[in-house]
Amino acid sequence: MNFDLTADQEALRDGIRSRCVSRFPMKRVRDGFDRSVWDELGEAGVFSLRADGFGLADAAIAFEELGRALVPGPLVWGHLAAGRAGGITGGIDVVADGPVIVEHLDAIDALAVIDAEGVRLVPAAVIAGAEPAARPLDPLTPVHRVGRLPDGDRIGGIDLLTQWRLEGAVLIGAFLVGIARACTDLSVAYAQERRQFDRPIGSFQAVKHILADMAVRTEVARASVHAAACTVDDPQMEVTRAVSGAKLLAGDAAVTNGLAATQVHGGMGFTWEVDVHLYLKRAWLLGTAFGTSGAHADTVADCLPAKGDTP
Amino acid sequence: MDLKYSESDEAFRSELRAWLARALPELPAHPGREDWKARRRFDTDWQRRLFDAGYAGLSWPREYGGRDASPSEQLVFLEETTAARAPNVGVNFVGLLHAGPTLMTEGTDEQKARHLPAILRGDEVWCQGFSEPAAGSDLAALRTRAVRDGDDYVVTGQKIWCSFGQVGDFGELLVRTDPDAPKHRGISWLILPMDLPGIEVRPIETVLGSSEFSEVFLDEVRVPVANRVGAENDGWRVTQVTFSFERGTAFVSEMVEARRLLDDLAALTADQVDRRELGHIAAELDALWALTKRNVSQAARTGSPGDGALMIKLAYSETRARLGELSLRVLGRAGLDLDAPEVGEMVEERLRTLSLTIAAGTSQIQRNIISERLLGLPREPMMTL
């Protein structure tokens, strides 16, 4: 048992991190997703990590850095579909209730659809009658409302569906941990720089306690996501319990930290100019992907003894 | 990064499991909660059995009689003893998890030789004498005076929240040796033999009706200078060493215990809303266990448990409070009787764990430490930690 990052994993993390810092500064991130983002990440090997022999734990480390930089795009779907689809692949899990809302429809070549029987691939060009949202909740994730999705080609059954749901939840979880981390970093920096009552607001316990909780929440969620990724790579406890717990904690950490960051930034946190709202909005969006917090909490609970069982 | 226990960890697990299967049925019945003499006898007897079987002081170096076990073996030990519902550390808590590690790091050779083997064998019970009525979160404001007189310190003052004060043979005692120095610089750490003249122990009744804590009154108690741990007036630094053990490791067994309690509660819970909350708490406890594994892995590599260790106490105590609240909600009116068969323990645990966000540094103090030491935020004016 050695749950520390290996030297290789630290190198992977640092490599992705420095690429994000140099290639995806917030100015570019704010321009949204396009083919150049996809191509660059592809060249960096983000989508082919697994084919290149890396495990899900390694991919999670990479996706945490992508989340920290808030890189836009259907990145988790691209990673899942790598080797099965050409071009830019987005995705949707239509088992979720409610309207069919497709992300990045104008930018993708194909849409991977998880349905009750497995996974199918639909060319974006054949999706008709899609209504774009003029004002998407996350300005960096354009969405379309789609009436009916064409059938497309089935690329996998229940086994692939199960694998994608688990891996997708872990990678979205990792991305969310990155968001939680970024919200903490932004808030700590702001609390050190912003002065009121003749001193940095970060010196006040009313503020610094919020920041301490943000840091703890991030660290707990990170441990959970890493544990889930390791469990998928090498199952030794209930995989669903580990994965659902991770998505649940990561989603809650990202949203709670996004809200806390807004509060710590005061009036500035309510402006379009400051980046905090972009992180919070993505956290809300990703909270709806690969299972909601409530559904995942129920899944974990189903792994516990039932009423009347002898523990 | 992997979570898998090694073959030798698993071998240790089977050996331990087999021993527990033999040893536990031989134990006498657990004594009544307030029969402190009997509790001391029971807990030290268990400690002696662990010692004889080679399971005492797993983390301690061999030179002090420990096993020098790997961190993962220590986690296996906690998992197995909890699963088997073996006795917990009980009155040996302060000696094994607090005073012992402090002496190992800061004590003289004589102090180590005198106390460490005795703690490990269950021959010696320790209690804590840090807090005072006017020095809680602001511990460095402590006023108990120690005046040097020949080879002794003459100690006068009052301590409070002394864990296991009623049964302690020795106390960890913080005293002010230089009243003129800034408050952090005039403190010394002493070993207090609890049988010295001038010591009076008065139990405190907790919200549980229990009395594991005491007030200790010291009236011109003569403590040998040889009992000082660390240099004179360097006691605050020594105290930080003690705290790093208390906050870093002492909560690990609590966490394993909480996971067992969660399973017990699940077996009583049908309501979907309550079960969803259970799922949420289970996810948090699983994550904290993963974070513990990360901490011990980092400790094995770097010698220091890293940032995660500072966070465990805060996060665990908050999660534990949620579990406690949920248990009362699930039990409903069945929880109105502390002695109710099978569920009384849960109600009692809810009461006991009210202390977790207060003891060993309140959650508010933990947040100060995390924000200042980890995040680098400035201190609040007029306040030093």
Interface residues (C-beta under 8 A of the other chain):
Chain A: M1 N2 F3 D4 L5 T6 Q9 A57 T184 V188 A191 Q192 R199 P200 G202 S203 F204 Q205 K208 H209 L211 A212 D213 A215 V216 E219 V220 A221 A223 S224 H226 A227 C230 T231 D234 Q236 R241 A242 S244 G245 A246 L248 L249 G294 H296 A297 D298 T299 V300 A301 D302 C303 L304 P305 A306 K307 G308 D309 T310 P311
Chain B: M1 D2 L3 K4 Y5 S6 D9 S72 L75 R260 L262 D263 D264 A266 A267 L268 T269 A270 Q272 R275 R276 E277 L278 G279 H280 A282 A283 E284 D286 A287 L288 A290 L291 K293 R294 V296 S297 Q298 A300 R301 D307 G308 M311 L314 A315 Q364 Q366 R367 N368 I370 S371 E372 L374 L375 G376 L377 P378 R379 E380 P381
